[in-house]
Amino acid sequence: MGIEDFSGADSLEEEGDGSNQFEKAELRRAKVLAMLRARERGDFDLPPENSANRKPLRPEDILDIKTAAHLLEKVGEVNLDLLVNGIDWQIGSRFDAHGIRKVSVTGQLDSLLNLLENGVNSSRRFDTAPLEVDPDLRAGLGAGLGTGGGAAYKDGSFVVLGPVDSSIAEGGIKYVIVNDVYYGAVARLKTAFPEVEFLRADEANQRLTEIVEKADKSVG
């Protein structure tokens, strides 16, 4: 069952207008944020973050994650953190990336899970581009890579990355940047796919910088 079938979604809509409607919307948003903070504190009896024991996502887990994302989407703009915080181009240019953005927010989770569970379908087109590029080269790179500015799209829920200085085709998916609408799902994704590192969008630049510096030291 997809989130479009979630019977509780319509209960978020309240009748009325003016200041009363605004106050109700703010209250709904506060409740959703409080719920997600509880999730991030680990109220789901998850194994330790670095546990080698994989805990696959059950259908009810996926529906729960989608429902939380859907609630956030209904009460305000989402998936802005990666665009707002940005990635240093000298760091981002070291990673091959693919932004998941074309379908709905809940459909983007399905796309991510399919990639992580089944890998890239070699029989279908799968475009990648650097996570970030030199601003002076954007115009020339965009057309060749099929993106507006030569870099991977960052306005969706997820961006998958290959290993530093390698490609997704050669090294597989090593990292996933998770945008704000799915922050509450990071802990569950980590335990479901312990071989992949999941990075919050607002922390991605710092973590990727550390990864690049470590890689450079290992060859220097």
Sine and cosine of phi, psi and omega as CSV:
sin_phi,cos_phi,sin_psi,cos_psi,sin_omega,cos_omega
0.00,0.00,0.80,-0.60,0.00,-1.00
-1.00,0.09,0.16,-0.99,-0.02,-1.00
-0.92,0.40,-0.41,0.91,0.04,-1.00
-0.88,0.47,-0.37,0.93,-0.01,-1.00
-1.00,-0.08,0.01,1.00,-0.06,-1.00
-0.90,0.43,0.90,-0.44,-0.14,-0.99
-0.94,0.35,-0.35,0.94,-0.03,-1.00
-1.00,0.07,-0.11,0.99,-0.11,-0.99
-0.90,0.44,-0.64,0.77,-0.06,-1.00
-0.93,0.38,-0.32,0.95,-0.02,-1.00
-0.93,0.36,-0.21,0.98,0.04,-1.00
-0.97,0.25,-0.34,0.94,-0.05,-1.00
-0.99,0.12,0.80,-0.60,0.00,-1.00
-0.90,-0.44,0.55,-0.84,0.08,-1.00
-0.99,0.12,0.37,-0.93,0.00,-1.00
0.88,-0.47,0.10,-0.99,0.01,-1.00
-0.49,-0.87,-0.11,-0.99,0.06,-1.00
0.92,0.39,-0.46,-0.89,-0.08,-1.00
-0.89,0.46,-0.54,0.84,0.01,-1.00
-0.90,0.43,-0.66,0.75,0.03,-1.00
-0.91,0.42,-0.64,0.77,0.02,-1.00
-0.90,0.45,-0.68,0.73,0.00,-1.00
-0.89,0.45,-0.62,0.78,0.03,-1.00
-0.91,0.41,-0.65,0.76,0.02,-1.00
-0.90,0.44,-0.67,0.74,0.02,-1.00
-0.90,0.43,-0.62,0.79,0.02,-1.00
-0.91,0.41,-0.68,0.73,0.03,-1.00
-0.87,0.49,-0.69,0.73,-0.01,-1.00
-0.89,0.46,-0.67,0.74,0.00,-1.00
-0.88,0.47,-0.63,0.77,0.01,-1.00
-0.91,0.41,-0.67,0.74,0.00,-1.00
-0.90,0.44,-0.71,0.70,-0.01,-1.00
-0.89,0.45,-0.62,0.78,0.04,-1.00
-0.90,0.45,-0.63,0.78,0.02,-1.00
-0.89,0.45,-0.69,0.72,-0.03,-1.00
-0.93,0.36,-0.58,0.81,0.06,-1.00
-0.90,0.45,-0.61,0.80,0.05,-1.00
-0.89,0.46,-0.63,0.77,0.03,-1.00
-0.89,0.45,-0.67,0.74,-0.05,-1.00
-0.93,0.36,-0.39,0.92,0.04,-1.00
-0.97,0.24,-0.18,0.98,0.09,-1.00
0.99,-0.11,0.63,0.78,-0.02,-1.00
-0.99,0.12,0.42,0.91,-0.05,-1.00
-0.85,-0.52,0.28,0.96,0.06,-1.00
0.82,0.58,0.73,0.69,-0.02,-1.00
-0.99,0.16,0.49,-0.87,0.11,-0.99
-0.93,0.36,0.23,-0.97,0.00,-1.00
-0.80,0.60,0.49,-0.87,-0.11,-0.99
-0.83,0.56,-0.62,0.79,-0.05,-1.00
-1.00,-0.09,0.26,0.97,-0.02,-1.00
-0.90,0.44,0.66,-0.75,0.05,-1.00
-0.99,0.15,-0.14,0.99,-0.02,-1.00
-0.99,0.17,0.93,-0.36,0.00,-1.00
-0.96,0.26,0.66,-0.75,0.03,-1.00
-0.85,-0.53,1.00,-0.01,-0.07,-1.00
-0.84,0.54,0.51,-0.86,0.04,-1.00
-0.97,0.23,0.78,-0.62,0.07,-1.00
-1.00,0.08,0.32,-0.95,0.04,-1.00
-0.81,0.59,-0.63,0.78,0.01,-1.00
-0.93,0.36,-0.50,0.87,0.08,-1.00
-0.92,0.40,-0.69,0.72,-0.01,-1.00
-0.89,0.45,-0.69,0.73,0.03,-1.00
-0.89,0.46,-0.64,0.76,0.00,-1.00
-0.89,0.45,-0.68,0.73,0.02,-1.00
-0.90,0.44,-0.69,0.73,0.00,-1.00
-0.90,0.43,-0.64,0.77,-0.02,-1.00
-0.88,0.48,-0.70,0.71,0.02,-1.00
-0.88,0.48,-0.68,0.74,0.02,-1.00
-0.91,0.42,-0.65,0.76,0.00,-1.00
-0.89,0.45,-0.65,0.76,0.03,-1.00
-0.88,0.47,-0.70,0.72,0.02,-1.00
-0.90,0.44,-0.65,0.76,-0.03,-1.00
-0.90,0.43,-0.53,0.85,-0.04,-1.00
-0.97,0.25,-0.34,0.94,-0.09,-1.00
-0.93,-0.36,0.13,0.99,0.05,-1.00
0.17,-0.98,0.15,-0.99,0.02,-1.00
-0.92,0.39,0.58,-0.81,-0.02,-1.00
-0.76,-0.65,0.18,-0.98,0.05,-1.00
0.86,0.51,0.70,0.71,0.05,-1.00
-0.97,-0.25,-0.31,0.95,-0.18,-0.98
-0.88,0.47,-0.65,0.76,-0.04,-1.00
-0.93,0.37,-0.61,0.79,0.04,-1.00
-0.94,0.34,-0.64,0.77,-0.03,-1.00
-0.94,0.35,-0.72,0.70,-0.07,-1.00
-0.98,0.17,-0.57,0.82,0.07,-1.00
0.94,0.33,0.17,-0.99,0.04,-1.00
-0.77,-0.64,0.76,-0.65,0.07,-1.00
-0.84,0.54,0.80,-0.61,-0.10,-0.99
-0.90,0.44,-0.50,0.86,0.01,-1.00
-0.94,0.35,-0.38,0.92,0.10,-0.99
-1.00,0.02,-0.77,0.63,-0.06,-1.00
-0.88,0.47,-0.48,0.88,-0.01,-1.00
-0.93,0.36,-0.19,0.98,-0.01,-1.00
-1.00,0.02,-0.04,1.00,-0.07,-1.00
-0.84,-0.54,0.78,-0.63,0.16,-0.99
-0.98,0.21,0.71,-0.70,-0.16,-0.99
-0.62,-0.79,0.36,-0.93,0.08,-1.00
-0.62,-0.78,0.88,-0.47,0.02,-1.00
-1.00,0.05,0.74,-0.67,0.03,-1.00
-0.99,-0.13,0.93,-0.36,-0.16,-0.99
-0.48,-0.88,-0.30,0.95,-0.23,-0.97
-0.96,0.29,-0.49,0.87,-0.03,-1.00
-0.99,-0.10,-0.10,-1.00,0.01,-1.00
-0.90,0.43,0.26,-0.97,0.02,-1.00
-0.84,0.55,-0.68,0.73,0.01,-1.00
-0.95,0.30,-0.55,0.84,0.07,-1.00
-0.92,0.39,-0.48,0.88,0.03,-1.00
-0.91,0.42,-0.56,0.83,0.08,-1.00
-0.91,0.42,-0.68,0.74,0.04,-1.00
-0.86,0.51,-0.67,0.74,0.00,-1.00
-0.89,0.45,-0.68,0.74,0.02,-1.00
-0.89,0.46,-0.75,0.66,-0.04,-1.00
-0.88,0.47,-0.60,0.80,0.03,-1.00
-0.90,0.44,-0.67,0.74,0.03,-1.00
-0.90,0.43,-0.69,0.73,-0.06,-1.00
-0.94,0.33,-0.55,0.84,-0.04,-1.00
-1.00,0.07,-0.55,0.83,-0.13,-0.99
-0.89,-0.46,-0.15,0.99,-0.04,-1.00
0.98,0.21,-0.01,-1.00,-0.01,-1.00
-0.97,0.25,0.74,-0.67,0.04,-1.00
-0.98,0.22,0.95,-0.32,-0.09,-1.00
-0.94,0.35,-0.25,0.97,0.00,-1.00
-1.00,0.07,-0.10,1.00,-0.01,-1.00
-0.85,-0.53,0.43,-0.90,0.00,-1.00
-0.92,0.40,0.73,-0.68,0.01,-1.00
-0.68,-0.73,0.99,-0.16,-0.07,-1.00
-0.99,0.14,0.68,-0.73,0.13,-0.99
-0.77,-0.64,0.30,-0.95,0.02,-1.00
-0.41,-0.91,0.27,-0.96,0.09,-1.00
-0.85,0.53,0.54,-0.84,0.05,-1.00
-0.86,0.50,-0.61,0.79,0.06,-1.00
-0.51,-0.86,0.41,-0.91,-0.03,-1.00
-0.72,-0.69,0.27,-0.96,0.08,-1.00
-0.85,0.53,0.84,-0.54,-0.02,-1.00
-0.81,0.58,-0.51,0.86,-0.02,-1.00
-0.95,0.32,-0.26,0.97,-0.05,-1.00
-0.95,-0.32,0.00,1.00,-0.12,-0.99
-0.82,0.58,-0.78,0.63,-0.11,-0.99
-0.85,0.53,-0.69,0.73,-0.04,-1.00
-0.96,0.29,-0.48,0.88,-0.06,-1.00
-0.99,0.12,-0.48,0.88,-0.13,-0.99
-0.82,0.57,-0.77,0.63,-0.05,-1.00
-0.90,0.44,-0.64,0.77,-0.05,-1.00
-0.93,0.37,-0.50,0.86,-0.06,-1.00
-0.98,-0.19,-0.07,1.00,0.04,-1.00
0.98,0.20,0.31,0.95,0.07,-1.00
-0.83,-0.56,0.37,-0.93,-0.08,-1.00
-0.87,0.49,-0.60,0.80,-0.07,-1.00
-0.83,-0.55,0.27,0.96,0.03,-1.00
1.00,0.06,-0.19,0.98,0.01,-1.00
-0.93,-0.36,0.28,-0.96,0.02,-1.00
-0.89,0.46,0.53,-0.85,0.05,-1.00
-0.92,0.38,0.62,-0.78,-0.07,-1.00
-0.80,-0.60,0.23,0.97,-0.06,-1.00
-0.98,-0.19,0.24,0.97,0.08,-1.00
-0.97,-0.23,-0.20,-0.98,-0.07,-1.00
-0.98,0.18,-0.46,0.89,-0.08,-1.00
-0.60,-0.80,0.51,-0.86,0.21,-0.98
-0.77,-0.64,0.85,-0.52,0.02,-1.00
-1.00,-0.06,0.60,-0.80,-0.07,-1.00
-0.79,-0.61,0.54,-0.84,0.17,-0.99
-1.00,0.08,-0.04,-1.00,0.06,-1.00
-0.90,0.44,0.36,-0.93,0.04,-1.00
-0.86,0.51,0.71,-0.71,0.03,-1.00
0.87,0.50,0.47,0.88,0.07,-1.00
-0.64,-0.77,-0.02,-1.00,-0.01,-1.00
-0.92,-0.39,0.32,-0.95,0.09,-1.00
-0.90,0.44,-0.61,0.79,0.00,-1.00
-0.88,0.48,-0.61,0.79,-0.04,-1.00
-1.00,0.04,-0.67,0.75,-0.12,-0.99
-0.95,-0.30,-0.06,1.00,-0.03,-1.00
0.97,0.23,-0.09,-1.00,0.01,-1.00
-1.00,0.05,0.90,-0.44,-0.04,-1.00
-0.97,-0.23,-0.56,0.83,-0.05,-1.00
-0.71,-0.71,0.46,-0.89,0.12,-0.99
-0.73,-0.68,0.85,-0.53,0.13,-0.99
-1.00,0.07,0.81,-0.58,-0.04,-1.00
-0.96,-0.27,0.86,-0.51,0.00,-1.00
-0.99,0.16,0.15,-0.99,-0.26,-0.96
-0.84,0.53,-0.53,0.85,-0.08,-1.00
-0.91,0.41,-0.34,0.94,-0.02,-1.00
-0.90,-0.43,0.33,0.94,0.05,-1.00
-0.82,0.57,-0.60,0.80,-0.02,-1.00
-0.93,0.38,-0.21,0.98,-0.02,-1.00
-0.99,-0.14,-0.11,0.99,-0.12,-0.99
-0.84,0.54,-0.71,0.70,-0.04,-1.00
-0.87,0.49,-0.67,0.74,-0.01,-1.00
-0.94,0.33,-0.62,0.78,0.02,-1.00
-0.90,0.44,-0.62,0.79,0.01,-1.00
-0.88,0.48,-0.65,0.76,-0.03,-1.00
-0.98,0.18,-0.43,0.90,0.04,-1.00
-0.98,0.22,-0.51,0.86,-0.04,-1.00
-0.71,-0.70,0.95,0.32,-0.09,-1.00
-0.91,0.41,-0.27,0.96,0.01,-1.00
-0.99,0.15,-0.15,0.99,0.00,-1.00
-0.93,-0.38,0.63,-0.78,0.06,-1.00
-0.99,-0.14,0.82,-0.58,-0.01,-1.00
-0.98,-0.21,0.79,-0.61,-0.07,-1.00
-0.88,-0.48,0.79,-0.61,0.14,-0.99
-0.90,0.43,0.59,-0.80,-0.05,-1.00
-0.87,0.50,-0.58,0.81,-0.03,-1.00
-0.98,0.20,-0.07,1.00,0.04,-1.00
-0.85,-0.52,0.01,1.00,-0.15,-0.99
-0.91,0.42,-0.68,0.73,-0.07,-1.00
-0.88,0.48,-0.69,0.72,0.00,-1.00
-0.90,0.44,-0.71,0.70,-0.05,-1.00
-0.93,0.37,-0.67,0.74,0.01,-1.00
-0.91,0.41,-0.54,0.84,0.09,-1.00
-0.88,0.47,-0.68,0.73,0.04,-1.00
-0.89,0.46,-0.65,0.76,-0.01,-1.00
-0.91,0.42,-0.69,0.72,0.01,-1.00
-0.91,0.42,-0.69,0.73,0.01,-1.00
-0.89,0.46,-0.64,0.77,0.03,-1.00
-0.91,0.42,-0.66,0.75,0.02,-1.00
-0.90,0.43,-0.65,0.76,0.00,-1.00
-0.91,0.41,-0.63,0.78,0.01,-1.00
-0.92,0.39,-0.56,0.83,-0.06,-1.00
-0.94,0.34,-0.34,0.94,0.01,-1.00
-0.94,-0.33,-0.05,1.00,-0.06,-1.00
-0.97,-0.26,0.00,0.00,0.00,0.00
